[in-house]
Amino acid sequence: MKIMRKEHHYFQTSDDVKLHYIDKGTGQTLLIVPGFAQSVEQYEKQILGLCDRYRILAIDMRGHGYSQKVNYGYKVARLSKDLFEFINLLKLHNIVLLGHSIGTAVIWTYLELFGFSKVAKLICMSHPAVMVSNPLWSSVDVEHYGPLASSNSLMDVVNSFRHGRGDEYSNVMLKRMLSDNISALDRRWLLKSSLKLPREQAADLMYNCFHLDWRDLLPRIMIPTLIVAGRAGLISVSSQLWLHEQIKNSKLVIFEEEEGGKHFMFYENPNKFNQVVDEFIQSNK
């Protein structure tokens, strides 16, 4: 089985951006929102592995993958508006939303702006409540909130993207996100895929997303939620445990390091990941 040409589609957003998506299978809709600089092609094993049970929709955010490269709209709120327009265009309801990394932030923003009425369940991977640290926080706060950077270190990264060092930084970061077991061929392919997002726009999106704070939203998420974490990932397990505590109707699954439990567990261990997702969707919780 493979993804056929006829299963690739495009739609136009209200601000004139052509976005690419894949639509395969029938059944309850599982809508995948990839993470920062990711593309839907990285989710081939989820699309092919689950399309016999679900309608799988996977969307390339603006600038990502095969979607149009424009120089505007690289803010999480605009990406969530794109998602809203996509859901309305296809008249979707009873959706399972799956987000990875910044894809989770896009989904959380969608819920905050447009509500929960069309969403049945959530799957959140590798995203903390807050991404930039506050020097006044205690060590316990840092463990709970899971920030990845200080204001200064974030600007160092953003400036590296803006001033010609983005490819080098992306390569370094990708190595930290993948286990030693992944092949050199897969590593190069993932890097090539991530570089489809222009570096200037990558800087805009990173700056915007890192300055968001989700702590007040989490206790208001009442629908069944699956939180997937990697034991050796960039996002601390302690922060994912805290998310689990904040989202009352949630389940936490941790991929151990030897199970591909870093940042790309869906790619490194697709069989287990697909099983976890399937069991969650089929469960009554």
HURA-V233792 format. One record per run of one state. SS is the DSSP state (hx for helix, st for strand, lp for the rest). FROM is the first residue (numbers start at 1). LEN is the number of residues. Records with the same first field share a line. If there is no record, write none. Layout:
SS = FROM-LEN  FROM-LEN
//
This chain:
lp = 1-4  13-5  25-4  34-6  51-4  60-16  90-5  101-1  115-4  126-4  131-1  133-6  146-3  150-1  163-3  178-6  195-4  211-2  214-1  219-5  231-6  247-3  256-1  260-5  269-1  283-3
hx = 5-3  40-11  76-14  102-13  139-7  151-12  166-12  184-11  199-12  215-4  237-10  257-3  265-4  270-13
st = 8-5  18-7  29-5  55-5  95-6  119-7  130-1  132-1  149-1  213-1  224-7  250-6
//
